[in-house]
């Protein structure tokens, strides 16, 4: 079946309006706080100096980057994992057959987290390869973004499948998501790209404003918190879209 995108977005919005008193604490605990901690305490990773092409300059950059990964990489990974746990928890609130409480959904998300991590790694392999090509040849970036978002859209319901159709493995969940989204890959890609790119643009602007007043820790903290709040809201939005899309597509026997 073809998704009615307007109806899909209305359903996701209705879930948010009805249940935001539950969703905000979950998102705050698993998405907002870890990401804000990174923004405030972890420095940005080093980048090569503009115009630096010499072997010595690139060696210095690689050593600096390796040092950054050694000091902070584990904390970044931990924040990402906690955020994935939060997304699983939100999906479990709506799609787990046992209809768990928030505490139960947190536990359910934790139990499914290893499979979801494996699914995300498997999905990330082709998309990261495409992104690597684009970064190597910047002129290809726009062309490469389309297949990246298409793959993301076709596999975006894996999180819903892991919860609603448990027990199921990571690879099977990806395959099931690909099956369920057949014929709706591009519409879902447009929705997800819109959510993620909009949040990325607004978040980047806020962080840039914060760096302008870097000497003012209050202003820096406020802009960082606002940027992280937008990013967290985008993650919640993608989870609610996945829930609404799964309900519509899976219920039609796709």
Secondary structure as UniProt FT lines:
FT   HELIX           5..27
FT   HELIX           28..32
FT   HELIX           33..41
FT   TURN            50..51
FT   HELIX           55..95
FT   TURN            97..98
FT   HELIX           102..136
FT   HELIX           138..140
FT   HELIX           141..155
FT   TURN            156..157
FT   HELIX           158..164
FT   HELIX           170..180
FT   TURN            181..183
FT   HELIX           185..212
FT   TURN            213..215
FT   HELIX           217..250
FT   TURN            251..253
//
